[in-house]
Amino acid sequence: MVVLWTDALIYVLIIVMLALGVYLRGKEHIQRPLQQIGRNKIGMTSLVVLLFFVLIGLLDSVHYILADDKKNEVISLLDDFATPLREHGEKTYSAPFATTLYSKEMTMLADGTLQWAYPRLAFGGRHLDHPETEKIPDILQKAAYGLAQGASLIGFIMLLMWGLLAEQHKRFMRGSTAKTVWTVVFIIVSFSYAAIHLSAYYHIFGTDKVGEDVFYQAVKSIRTGLVIGTLTTLIMLPMAIIFGILAGFFRGWVDDVIQYIYTTLNSIPSVLLIAASILMVQVYMANHEADFTSVIVRADMRLLFLCLILGVTSWTGLCRLLRAETLKLREMEYVQAAQALGVKQGVILLRHILPNVMHIVLISVVLDFSSLVLAEAVLSYINIGVDPTSYSWGNMINGARLEMAREPIVWWSLTAAFVFMFALVLAANLFADVVQNAFDPRRSGNE
């Protein structure tokens, strides 16, 4: 097994989230908003979509070296599951569900004559003898078979859970929200099975310039988007929480120093700071080639430093919010009473200030996630984002610039990146709205 830096940080993040969940399980002030989220259909639907993306990202975060590979190629579990997509490349562009290349070439017929025509693909639709008449019925048949597989799996899981759950717990499967969640799970799994089954016979999103499957690229880009959104948050949170609370509670010279730090950071154009940092990483890796012999290791290191620099430049907004909230909380009666009774300042910060600003932290984390995913796409588009060899929606959009200028136009790479990124960002924004409404103390008193 091979553990990359970003893999290790993802594992640490999972452990921290599990520990935090265990710690907050019996907290009444946390249970109420969580129950409110659980009753919200939009919130639970978007959460299911996010968990689906997270599952794919986790499968792509378990890396190992192929035992029978002399090149010591590092692959992930997702690569292993998607071996047909990874290995069934074509010569160049092909449209979605096509059986021929997108451009005409001089091809040799069986009788030895040359003809200017569209060559057949090496893998896409190769099982068809007469694609002109057989393709559409074959696609419908295989899509129906995949949908039936997914539907059967979800149906079996639902029956199994219904049989194993006690009578007092079955009410969670009867509610309207539970029915909506199961419907969304049913749709996602069924269509996923259909896409997986079809991708074994066709390139459902076509291929790019070098003949690589675009559907495979879009799925592999999920991990990059999740890493940017989660690890950047993990790096940003400690600085924002510590500096924001300290500035608001102690005020005076502590407040002045912290304000000077984040004001200075805000005055530096973030694009220039990111570009300079990425250039420094490239120079370092060029001077230490022996430490970065693998392409995936080099790409992972650049991704890690991109998360670091985005975290350093994005903590200031949350720090301002926490400082303002702490300034208000330090004047509350219970904090004044604790100070009058001689309670240590560290205890006041941990027991009275920090728990009462966590709703702002949680809301900001969920809101910032989608903006960080979009930031990766923008940065990669201008070539200062992730490594060009990495799979990311930004690199797909960047590569689609020249493809959009072709005649005929190659539109499917941009479309695939847009569809996947739109689904992730939309789900994150909808879930953020629900979380904000649930944890906002000004709304809780009106419900």
Buried (B, 14 or more C-beta within 10 A) or exposed (E): EBEBBBBEBBBEBBEEEEEEEEEEEEEEBBEBBBEBBBEBBBBBBBBBBBEBBBEBBBBBBBBBEEEEEEEEEBBBBBBEEBEBBBEBBBBBBBBBBBBBBBBEEEBEEEEEEEEEEBBBBEBBBEEBEEBEEBBEEBBEEBBEEBBBBBBEBBEEBBEEBEEEEEEEEEEEBEEEBBEBBBEBBBBBBBBBBBBBBBBEBBBBBBBBEEBBBBBBBBBBBBBBBBBBBBBBBBBBBEBBBBBBBBBBBBBEEBBEEBBEBBEEBEEEEBEEBBBEBBEEBBEEBEEEEEEBEBEBBBBBBBBBBBBBBBBBBBBBBBBBBBBBBBBEBBEEEEBEEBBEEEBEEEEBBEEBBBEBBBBBBBBBBBBBBBEBBBBBBEBBBEEBBBBEEBBBBBBBBBBBEEBEEEEEEBBBBBBBBBEBBEBBBEBBBBBBBBBBBBBBEEEBEEE
